[in-house]
Amino acid sequence: MQNSLILAALLSLSATAVLAGPVTDVQPLAQPQHLAAAGESKDARLAKVVERTVKPQAERLGAQVSLTVKDGQVVLDGVAPSEDVIRQLVELASTVKGVSQVSSEIEVKPV
């Protein structure tokens, strides 16, 4: 009985689709934000996340930092007031998902 109801519903839907004719006014769907940058490389996306994570803390600690990412490996560059600040920034960058390694070329330059 239940199979008959399902079959009847499917036949009804297919008959409706045939009678309705072709759809001619199809509008493209808006692309979700997380897919909009699909052409962007994985490293470029990771660099943006690491930058959003590290830069605010670097500024609070008196450091000026830039970074590069290649194959998930992050290299921090710039200047910081102490070795302790450099260590904190390296540790922070390493917490970002997708980062496989962090190295520092940050120079100590007391303010």
N, C-alpha and C positions, 0 to 999 in steps of 0.2 A: 504494500500500500504506500509506504513512504517513498519507495523508489519510483512509483508511478507519479507521485506528486512532484518529485524533483524533476523527472523527465518532462512533465507537463509544463513546469516553470521554465525550464531551459528552452523548450520548443516555443513557448510564448515570447521569451526574450529574443530568440533568433528571428521570429516572424516580425516582431516589432522593428528590429534593426533593418531587415530587408525592406519593409514598407516605408521606413523613415527616409531611406535613400542615403546618398553619400553626404558626409559632413564637409562643408566648404568654408566655414568661417572659423577655423581653428586659430587661436591666438597662442603664441609661445608663452610658456610659463617663465616667470622671473627666476633668475638663477640665485639660489641661496648664497649668502655671503661666504660660507665656508667652502663653496665650490667655485666661487668667482675667481680665485687665484690658482685654479687647477694647473695653469700653465707655468706657474712659479715653481722653481726647483725646491726640493725637500730641504736643502741646505739654506736657501733664502728664507723659507718659512721658519725654520729653526732659528736662524739668526735674528729674525724679528722678535721671536718669543724670548730668546736669551737677552736681547737688548732691552725689551720691556721689563725684564726681571732684574737685570744688573744695573742699568743706567741710573734709576732713581736712588738706589742704595749708594752707588759710587758718588753721586752728587752730594748726598747727605754726609758722606765720609770725606769729602774734599778731594775726590779723585776725578780725573778726566780720562775716560776709557772709551776705546773703540774696539770692535771685535770682527773677526772673520770666522766663517764656518766652512769646513770641507769634510765631507763624509762623516758628519756628526762630531767632528773634532773642532773644538772652539779654541781660538787663540785670542787672548785679551792683550791689548796694547794701550799705551798711554802713560800717565803719571799718577802717582798716589803719594800721600804724605808719609806712609810707613809700610813696612813689610806686613804688619798685622792687617792693614786695610787690604793689601793685595791678597793675603790669604783668605780673608772674608769674601772677597769678590770671586775668587776661584772656587771656593766652596759653594757659593750661591749659584754660580753658573752651572756647576756640576749637578745641581738638583733638578735642572730642567729636563723633562722627559724627552728622550731622543739624543741627548748629549752623551757621547761615548767617552770623551776625554777633554780635559781643559788644561791648557798650558798658558803661561803668562810671560809676556814681554814687557810688562808694566815696569817702569823705572820709579825708584823712590826719589821723590823730590819734595823735601819738607817745605811747608808754606810759612 
